[in-house]
Amino acid sequence: QFADNAFAGVTALKTAHLENNRLTQLPRNFPWDKLETLTISRNPWHCNCQLAPLRKWLKGNRTRAEDSCSTPAQNRGQPIRDTPALRSCKLPTKRSRKGSRH
């Protein structure tokens, strides 16, 4: 697994090859902004709202970086891009940061 701050300060990540690991989640600060290529296959993904940014990225990119949920059990085998587990997740917006300056 990644530490919560594993990608702190990373702003220009274009390619990430994460396949063949035992990853269940990506850190909340994963740098999606410039990402062009992502491989995520053969990981036991846990499909909860923490993966919502991954689903958004998959939907916005014509990539074959597709994998499926391993957990929770009711979502096992469902593609991350299409699983109902992530449909109702609210994505954080940059504007909604609590404690921002006025």
RODO-2510 file (C-alpha; in nm, 4 decimals, decimal comma):
residues 102
     n   res          X          Y          Z
     1     q     0,0000     0,0000     0,0000
     2     f     0,1007     0,3620    -0,0414
     3     a     0,1532     0,5955     0,2497
     4     d    -0,1061     0,8733     0,2637
     5     n     0,1535     1,1316     0,1632
     6     a     0,3316     0,9131    -0,0951
     7     f     0,2602     1,1605    -0,3744
     8     a     0,2855     1,4846    -0,1776
     9     g     0,4305     1,7544    -0,4014
    10     v     0,4047     1,5433    -0,7181
    11     t     0,2409     1,7574    -0,9863
    12     a     0,3524     1,6187    -1,3226
    13     l     0,3068     1,2409    -1,3069
    14     k     0,2244     1,1224    -1,6609
    15     t     0,2697     0,7457    -1,6408
    16     a     0,2151     0,5004    -1,3558
    17     h     0,2532     0,1226    -1,3811
    18     l     0,0927    -0,0297    -1,0731
    19     e    -0,0038    -0,3742    -1,2016
    20     n     0,0778    -0,7024    -1,0256
    21     n     0,0751    -0,5682    -0,6730
    22     r    -0,1550    -0,6171    -0,3790
    23     l    -0,3018    -0,2686    -0,3949
    24     t    -0,6541    -0,2273    -0,2636
    25     q    -0,6608     0,1557    -0,2687
    26     l    -0,4780     0,4570    -0,4068
    27     p    -0,3825     0,7404    -0,1733
    28     r    -0,6206     1,0347    -0,1547
    29     n    -0,3545     1,2679    -0,2931
    30     f    -0,2781     1,0579    -0,6039
    31     p    -0,1845     1,3133    -0,8750
    32     w    -0,4526     1,2611    -1,1444
    33     d    -0,4194     1,6012    -1,3132
    34     k    -0,1507     1,5248    -1,5735
    35     l    -0,1787     1,1457    -1,5786
    36     e    -0,1887     1,0000    -1,9307
    37     t    -0,1060     0,6312    -1,8865
    38     l    -0,2022     0,4065    -1,5983
    39     t    -0,1809     0,0304    -1,5629
    40     i    -0,3638    -0,1147    -1,2652
    41     s    -0,4422    -0,4754    -1,3532
    42     r    -0,4037    -0,7705    -1,1200
    43     n    -0,4592    -0,5866    -0,7935
    44     p    -0,7288    -0,6717    -0,5365
    45     w    -0,9071    -0,3330    -0,5540
    46     h    -1,1486    -0,2431    -0,2761
    47     c    -1,4284    -0,0526    -0,4479
    48     n    -1,5375     0,2224    -0,2149
    49     c    -1,5500     0,5982    -0,2566
    50     q    -1,1739     0,6343    -0,2179
    51     l    -1,1486     0,4875    -0,5704
    52     a    -1,3976     0,7399    -0,7137
    53     p    -1,1191     0,9569    -0,8616
    54     l    -0,9844     0,6450    -1,0392
    55     r    -1,3291     0,5762    -1,1857
    56     k    -1,3542     0,9369    -1,3026
    57     w    -1,0111     0,9130    -1,4660
    58     l    -1,0998     0,5832    -1,6354
    59     k    -1,4216     0,7315    -1,7723
    60     g    -1,2396     1,0370    -1,9074
    61     n    -0,9608     0,8459    -2,0776
    62     r    -0,9820     0,6022    -2,3643
    63     t    -0,7404     0,3774    -2,1884
    64     r    -0,7477     0,0048    -2,1480
    65     a    -0,6312     0,0441    -1,7888
    66     e    -0,9283    -0,1487    -1,6658
    67     d    -0,9512    -0,3748    -1,3698
    68     s    -1,2254    -0,5034    -1,1483
    69     c    -1,3249    -0,4911    -0,7844
    70     s    -1,2175    -0,7709    -0,5519
    71     t    -1,4031    -0,6382    -0,2495
    72     p    -1,6639    -0,5805    -0,1173
    73     a    -1,8014    -0,9228    -0,2095
    74     q    -2,1178    -0,7902    -0,3762
    75     n    -1,9010    -0,5990    -0,6276
    76     r    -1,6405    -0,8698    -0,6939
    77     g    -1,5586    -0,8961    -1,0634
    78     q    -1,7292    -0,5708    -1,1606
    79     p    -1,5181    -0,3283    -1,3665
    80     i    -1,4074    -0,0262    -1,1618
    81     r    -1,5315     0,1984    -1,4441
    82     d    -1,8885     0,0608    -1,4195
    83     t    -1,9418    -0,0729    -1,0677
    84     p    -2,2493     0,0615    -0,8859
    85     a    -2,0296     0,0800    -0,5731
    86     l    -1,8741     0,4047    -0,7016
    87     r    -2,1696     0,5669    -0,8788
    88     s    -2,2999     0,7665    -0,5847
    89     c    -1,9610     0,8833    -0,4555
    90     k    -1,9091     1,2556    -0,4329
    91     l    -1,5785     1,3698    -0,5732
    92     p    -1,3943     1,6376    -0,3809
    93     t    -1,3596     1,9639    -0,5669
    94     k    -1,0696     2,1978    -0,5238
    95     r    -1,3093     2,4751    -0,4210
    96     s    -1,4686     2,2887    -0,1317
    97     r    -1,1568     2,2771     0,0838
    98     k    -1,2473     2,3466     0,4442
    99     g    -1,0642     2,6325     0,6098
   100     s    -0,9695     2,8022     0,2852
   101     r    -0,8694     3,1673     0,2903
   102     h    -1,1381     3,4289     0,2257
***
